[in-house]
């Protein structure tokens, strides 16, 4: 019989930890003196009680390992439960959001999507702004653990290829997750502190530097201002670009570098492909801005570098309204968002390694057509790729495209126009942040969408962040029978 108690125990602990995290914005609100701190006190008490009592009630079922079914349910359940309680400060706080809007904002934060329904950010209490940053920061470190521990074991979307990195966790999911979390936490914190220091040197105040450092390293994109990153045009854009790239690289390589392997990061074909793709896209965008729009050379390079990096990494910051850059660049930005960063990073979307495997598979098939009697082995990083991995990757591609199409149709049925429906579906499933068009583009937000569309997009953000198959698997009858 399926035992849900070990899953509920872990979820309860994580919900309680979220409640403790609410004490940080509480202290900030106390220091600001606007009388907003009771919002976080109430939210923390509710969250701590709910999480603590759930964990206490299920503690007698704790065991070292989890079954595959329990692992699938835990992976999805965490990203459902945390936004449920993470939404409370938005409902009780100065935004006085409906629960639909609050849940959307919390889900967008924890999945590091960066889509927002809030306006008037410039005047919100600092506690709420910090809470948005904390949600993304916690979601960023959480998704690294999921990508390095859970998804490879669940054989989702070709992620099992990264079991070769030495993270063999079957039968001991929770202890191994704790071990890996401790290894990457110091790196994650160090990158955040370095980013905050760089923002300070670029002219930000301490609060803005802290919040934007958290949302940059998480590749989340929540900003403290309605103008997004346009408020900090100049040196801060270069700082953000550097750290968005660093956050989009595999964190396992940083672990190896700290352990003494200085060349691991340079020998990773995924990193080389990511950097090459990014460089080409920035060059194309810079060329268009220089010759088709009135941009000075430095401005063209800076805006191209920042905005392409932001979209490709899934951060979702915007320093300008690139909807004004012409149809070619608008379409380019749409497809750039579907590329993504590296596996095992905070970046989102399809991920560069899947495109590498796809092109390698096409190349191998072409060679087989030319030489029917030849023996050709598909390789990735010099290692043969199994048919199981390729099947998983191809399934992911099909599922990604089909899911995006079905969601776009669903959104259009709620009354949204074509551009909003298609770009909204893409930005939610790929966890990018801004969409296209006047309503949800870089100059707008998602507040004007109807509630049905917001719930659909919230589910899409969850499914996309967990590589789709990990979520949809629990809706199959066979999952509950086995």
N, C-alpha and C positions, 0 to 999 in steps of 0.2 A: 504493500500500500504506500502511496506517495506521502511522504512526511514533509510537511511545509515548515515545521518548527525550526530546523536549522537555518532555513532561508529567512524566516521572520526574525530570528535572533540577530543575524548579521544586519539586516535592514534596520531593526530597532536600535542597534548600537550606532549606526551611521546617522540615523535621524537624531538621536541624542547628541551626537557630535555636532550636527548642524545647529542644534539649539545652543550649544556652548559657543559656537561661532557668532551667534547673534549678540553676544555680550560685547564684542568689539565695536560694532556700530552704536551700541547703547552708550559706551564710554565716549565715543566721538560726539554723539548728540548731547550728552551731559556737558562736555567741554564747550560745545557751540552755544549752549544756553538758550535754545529756542523752545525748550519744553517738549521735545519730540521723543525723549528717551523712554517714556512708558510704553510706546509702541513696541519696542524691542524687548522690553521686560515681559510684557504680556505674551509676545510671540515666543520668547525663549522658554517661558514656563510651560506653555502648551506643548511646544515641540519636545522639551526635555521629558515631560511627563509621558507623552505618547510613546516616544522612542524608548525611554527607560523601562516603562511598564511592559512594553512588548518584548523587549530583550529579557527582562526578568521572568516573564511568563513562559518563555521558550528556552530558558537556559538549561533546563534538564535534558534537552535533546541535542546538545552540542556534541559534535564528534569531529574527528580530524579531517576527514574527507567529505566531499560532496559528490553525489551522483551527477551524471550528465544533465538529467532533468532539473535537478535542484540548482545546478550552475546556470543553466539557461534562465530559469525563473529568477534567480538572484541578480543576474546581470541586468535583466529588464526591470525587475522590481525596485531596485535601488533608484534608477532614473525616473521611476514613476512616483515613488514615495517622497523623495527629497523635494521636488517642485511643489508637491501638495502642501508641505510645511514652509518651504522657502517663499511661498506666495503670501504668507500671513502679513509680513511688514508692509507689503504694498496695499493690502486690503485695509489694514488698521492705520496706516500712516498717512502722510500728507497728500499722497496721490489719491487716496480714497477710491481705489480702483475697484471695479467689479471683480468677482472671483475669476471670471473668464480671462480678463486682462491680466490679473495678477499671476495666474497660473501660466499664461503665455509668456510673461516676462521672466518668471522663474525658470520655466523650461528652456527658454532661449538662453538664459544665463548659464544654467548648469550643463547644457549641451554645447556651450560656447558658440552658439549660433550668432548672437548679436543683434537679431531683429528686436525692435522695441515698439511698444505701444504708448510709451510715455513721451510727453512733450513738456516744455517748461523746465527742462533739466537744470538750466542755469540757476534756478531759484529753489530747487529742492533742498531739503535738509541734508547735511553732509553724511549723516548716518545712512540714509537711503542710498545715496550715491556710493558709499563704501560697501553697502550690502550688495549692490549690483556687481561691483568689482569682485567681492568675495565669492559670490556665486560662481562667477566665471573662473576665478582662480582655483577654487575647489574642484569645479568640473574639469578643468584642464588636467590637474594632477590625477584625478580619478580616471579619466579616459586613457591616460598613459598606462595605468595599471591594468585596465580592461584590455587594452591592445596588446600588452606584453604577457599577460597571464591567462585571461579567460578566453579571448577569441581564438588564439592558436589552438587551444585544447578543444574548443567547440567546432573546429574545422570550418570556420565561417569565412567566406569570401576569399579563400586562398591564404588566410592569415597563418595557417598551419605551417607554411614555409619558414616562418620565423621561430619555430621550435628548435631549429638548428642553432639558435643563439645560446643555447644552454639552459633555457627555462623549461625544463621537463617537469611539469607540475601535476600530471594526472594522479588523482587519488589523494593529493595533498594541496588542494587549491588554496585554502585559507592561509596556512603557514607560509606558503611560497609567496602569496600576494603580500603578506606582511614584510617578508624579507626583501622583495623587490621594491616595495614602497619606501622602505627605509633607505635603500640604495639611491633611489632617484630623488627623494625629498630634498636632500642637501643640494643637489644640482639645481633642482627647480627653484628652491629658495635663493640660491646664489645668483642665478640668472635674473630673478625678480629684483633682487637688491641692486644688482649691477645696472639693470634697466632703469630703476628708479633714480639711481645716482646720475646716470647719463641724462635723464630727462631734467633733473635739477640743473645740471650744467648747461642744458639747452634752453633754460629760461622758465621752466614750469615752477609753480610753487610746490611746497612739500606734499600737500594733499593731492593735487592733480598728478604729481609725479608718482605717488604711491598707487593710486587707483588705476592710472593708465599703465603702469608697469605690470600690475596684476592682469589686466585685460589684454595686454600685449603678449606676455609670455603664455597666457592661456589661449592665444589666437582667438579671442572672443569678440573684441571690438566694441564693448560698451564704453561710451565716453561720458564725460561729465557735462557736456554741453550739447544743445540742439544742433549746432553746426558740426558735430562730430569732431574730427581732428582738424577741421578748417580753422579752429581757434588758434592752433599752434603752428601755422604755416611757417616753414623755415627750417632751422637746424633740427628741431624735434622730429620732422618727417624723416630725416636721414637716420636718426637714432631708432625710431620706430621700425624703419625698414630693416635695419641690421638685426634687431631683436626678434622681429617677426620671422626672419629667415632662420635664426638660431632655434626658435621654438618649433619650426616646421621640420627640423632634422630629427633623426631617431635618437631618443634619449639613451638607448642602450649603448650608443657610440660614446656618449659622454661618460657613461659608467666605465667603459673600457679605457677611455683616455685617463680617467682618474686612477684606474688600476695599473696604469703604466704602459698601455698599448697606445702609443702616440700616433700610429699610422692607420688605425682602424677606420677613422672617419674619412680619410682620403681614399681608402680602398673600397668604400661602399659604392657600388654602381648606382644604387638608388639616389644617393646624395649627388653624384655627378650628373645624373639625368635631370634631377630637380633644378640644380643650379644652371645647367645649360638651357633648359626650357625657360626658366625665369629670365635669363639674360637675353634670349632671343625675343621674348615677348616685350620686355622693357625697351629693347632697341627698336622694335616695330612701332610701339606706341610713341616713343620719343620722335621718331622720324615723322609720323603723322602730325604730331603737335607742332613740330618745327615748320613743316612745309604747308600745312593746310589750315593752321590756326595761328593767331598772333601770340606766340610764346617766345620768350627769350630762351637761349640755350640752357642755362642753369635751371630755369623754371620748368622747362619741358622735361629735362632729365629727372628733376626732383619729383614732379607730379606723376610722371610715368612710373618711376621706381616705386614710389610709395603706394600708389593705387593698384598697380598690377600685383605687387607683393601682398598687399592687403587682401585682395580678392583671391589670389591663387592659394594663399595659406589659409583662407577661410576666416581671416580676422574680421573683415567687414568694416574697418574704418574707412571714412571718405574725407578727403581734404578739399575736394571740389565736387561740383555736380557734373560728373562725367557723362550724364545724359545729353549735355550740350556739346559733346565732342564729335557728333556725327554718327551716322548709322553704322559705319564700319567698326569704329571703336566700341560702340555699344554692344554690337554682336560679339566682338572679340572678348569683351568683359564677361559676357554671358557664358561663353565656352571656357574661358580661363577659370571660372569658378568651378567647373566640373573636372578640373585636373587634380587639385589638392596637393598636399605636401607628402611627407614620407610616413610610412607605417611606424608606429611606436613613438609618434610625436603628438603634440596637441593639435596639429592641423587636421583638417577634415576632408570631406568630399571623397572622390573615387580612390585617391592615392596614386602616386607616381609608379609604384611597383607593379600595379595591375596593368597599366599601359605598357610597361616594359615586357611583362609576360605575354600580353596580347600581341604586341608587335613581333616578339620572338616566335610565338606560335605561328603567326602568318608567314614569317620568313622561313620557318621550318617546313611549312606546308608547301610553299612555293618551290623549295629545294626538292621536296619529294615528287612534285609534279614534273620537274625537269629531269630528275633521275629516279625513276620508279623503283629501281633495284638497290638504291642506296639506303644506308642506315643512318638516320639523323636523329640525334638526341637533343631535346630541348633543354637548355641550361639557363640558370639564373645565377649570376655571380660565380660562375664556374662550377656550380653544383647542378647535377641532373634534376629536373623537375618532374615529379610524379604525375600520372594521369589524374589522380585524386585532386591534386592542387589545381591543375588546369581546369578540371571540371568545376571546382569551387569558384574559380575566378570567372569563368564564363557564365556560371549561374548568377554570380553577383552582377555582372554587367547587364544581363537580361533583366534581372529583378529590378535593378536601378532604373533602367529606361522604362520598364512597364509601370513601376510604382510612380515615377514622375508623371507619366502620361495619365494614369488613372487619377492621380491627385489633381492634375491640371483640369481634367474633365469635371471632377467633383467640385473644385473651386468655381469653375465657370457656371455650374448648376446653382450655386448660391447667389449668382448675380454679378460676379466679377468679370471685368473685361478680359480679352484674350491675353494681352501683355501681362497684366497683373496675375492672371491665373497661371500662365506658363512659368514666368519668372518667380512667382511666389512658390510654386511647386519645386522648382529647381533650387532656390535658395534655402528652403526648409530641409529638403532631403540631403542636400550637400552641406548644410550648416554654414552657409556663407554670411548671411546677415541681410544686407540690402538687396532688394530686387531691382526691377526695371520699371520705368513708367513714372508718372507724376506722383502717384499715391504711395507706392512702397519703394521708390527709387532712392538714391543717396540723399536727396533733398527732402524726403518725406519719412513716414513711418507707417506702422501697421494698425494704428488706432482706428482708422476709418473702416476697417473690414468688419463684416458681420460676425457674430459670435460663432456661428457654425464653421465659418472659414478659419477662425482662430483656433478652434478645437482640432480641426483637421490638420492645420499647420503644426500645432503642438505635438500631435502624434507623429507627424512626418519628421519633425526635428529629433524626437526620441528614436524613431526607427533608423533614420539616417546616421545618427551618432553611433549607434550600436551595430552598424554594418548591415542593416535590414534583416538579414536572415536570422540573426540571433533573436530578433523580436517576433518575426512572423512564425518562427518554429513553434512557439508556445500556443499558437492558435490552431494547430493541426490536431486531429483526433489521435493520431499515432503517438504524438508526444505524451499524452496522458495515459495511453494504454501500456506503453513500455515500462 
